[in-house]
Amino acid sequence: QVQLVESGGGLVQPGGSLRLSCAASGFTFSVYAMSWYRQAPGKERELVASISSDGRTNYADSVKGRFTISRDNAKNTVYLQMNSLKPEDTAVYYCRAQRPITRANYWGQGTQVTVSS
């Protein structure tokens, strides 16, 4: 059974940092592409960052230079390091695993990130 469990969200002041983690189980983590999405109230879910099975990364323009996605295949975990946080980064952040070939998607339950003074 595929499971994705996000953690690390919380309340942070503008300019602060957070590191999100997504612990995966129930599948061969190393061959899956992993992504972070976010959804703010009243908005559609959007891609934040992705990392392929071979480590290639991709970022939304709004987070380039501030966020870093990484993966540790030994720990079956993907991370999102978020620096220089802005109020507009406030959202629920979701982890997604995409199966190779079939491109079937699996989602975590989300973790809330709130950037406010």
C-alpha positions as CSV (number, residue, x, y, z in Angstrom):
1,Q,0.0,0.0,0.0
2,V,1.5,3.3,-1.1
3,Q,1.8,5.8,1.7
4,L,3.2,9.4,1.7
5,V,3.4,11.2,4.9
6,E,4.4,14.9,4.9
7,S,5.8,16.7,7.9
8,G,7.6,19.9,8.8
9,G,4.9,22.5,8.2
10,G,4.0,25.3,10.6
11,L,3.9,29.0,11.2
12,V,6.9,31.0,10.2
13,Q,7.6,34.7,9.9
14,P,8.3,36.3,6.5
15,G,12.0,35.7,5.6
16,G,12.1,32.6,7.6
17,S,12.8,29.0,6.6
18,L,11.1,25.6,6.9
19,R,12.1,22.1,5.7
20,L,9.3,19.8,4.6
21,S,9.7,16.1,4.5
22,C,7.7,13.4,2.8
23,A,8.3,9.8,4.0
24,A,7.3,7.2,1.4
25,S,6.5,3.5,1.8
26,G,4.8,0.7,-0.1
27,F,6.6,1.2,-3.4
28,T,10.1,1.3,-4.9
29,F,10.8,4.9,-4.1
30,S,14.0,5.2,-6.1
31,V,12.3,4.8,-9.5
32,Y,9.5,7.3,-8.9
33,A,9.5,10.9,-9.8
34,M,8.6,13.0,-6.7
35,S,7.1,16.4,-6.5
36,W,5.8,19.0,-4.1
37,Y,2.6,20.9,-4.9
38,R,0.7,23.5,-2.9
39,Q,-2.8,24.8,-2.7
40,A,-3.8,28.1,-1.2
41,P,-7.3,28.9,-0.2
42,G,-9.5,29.6,-3.2
43,K,-6.8,28.7,-5.6
44,E,-5.9,25.6,-7.7
45,R,-3.2,23.2,-6.7
46,E,0.1,24.2,-8.3
47,L,3.4,22.5,-8.9
48,V,6.2,23.9,-6.7
49,A,9.1,21.6,-7.4
50,S,9.9,18.2,-8.8
51,I,12.8,15.7,-8.9
52,S,13.2,12.8,-11.2
53,S,14.4,9.4,-10.3
54,D,17.9,10.4,-11.6
55,G,17.9,13.7,-9.7
56,R,16.9,16.2,-12.2
57,T,15.0,19.1,-10.7
58,N,12.4,21.6,-11.8
59,Y,10.9,24.6,-10.0
60,A,8.0,27.0,-10.4
61,D,9.3,30.5,-11.3
62,S,7.8,31.8,-8.0
63,V,10.1,29.7,-5.9
64,K,13.3,29.5,-7.9
65,G,16.3,30.5,-5.9
66,R,14.4,30.2,-2.6
67,F,13.3,26.5,-2.5
68,T,15.3,23.4,-3.0
69,I,14.0,19.9,-3.6
70,S,16.1,16.8,-2.8
71,R,15.7,13.2,-2.2
72,D,17.3,10.5,-0.1
73,N,16.6,7.1,-1.6
74,A,18.2,5.3,1.3
75,K,15.6,6.9,3.6
76,N,12.7,6.8,1.1
77,T,12.2,10.5,1.7
78,V,11.9,13.7,-0.4
79,Y,12.5,17.1,1.1
80,L,11.6,20.7,0.3
81,Q,13.9,23.3,1.8
82,M,12.1,26.6,1.8
83,N,14.1,29.8,2.5
84,S,13.1,33.5,2.3
85,L,9.5,32.6,2.8
86,K,6.9,35.1,1.8
87,P,3.2,35.4,2.9
88,E,2.2,34.3,-0.6
89,D,3.9,30.9,0.1
90,T,1.1,30.2,2.6
91,A,-0.7,27.0,1.5
92,V,-1.2,23.4,2.2
93,Y,1.8,21.6,0.7
94,Y,1.4,18.1,-0.8
95,C,3.8,15.4,-1.8
96,R,3.2,13.5,-4.9
97,A,4.8,10.3,-6.2
98,Q,4.5,9.5,-9.9
99,R,4.9,5.9,-11.1
100,P,7.1,5.4,-14.1
101,I,5.5,4.4,-17.4
102,T,1.9,4.4,-16.2
103,R,2.4,7.9,-14.6
104,A,-0.1,6.9,-11.9
105,N,-0.1,9.5,-9.1
106,Y,-0.1,9.1,-5.4
107,W,-0.7,11.9,-2.9
108,G,0.1,12.6,0.7
109,Q,-2.4,14.2,3.1
110,G,-0.7,17.6,3.0
111,T,1.0,19.8,5.6
112,Q,0.0,23.4,6.3
113,V,2.6,26.2,5.9
114,T,1.6,29.6,7.1
115,V,3.9,32.6,6.6
116,S,2.8,35.5,8.7
117,S,4.1,38.1,11.1
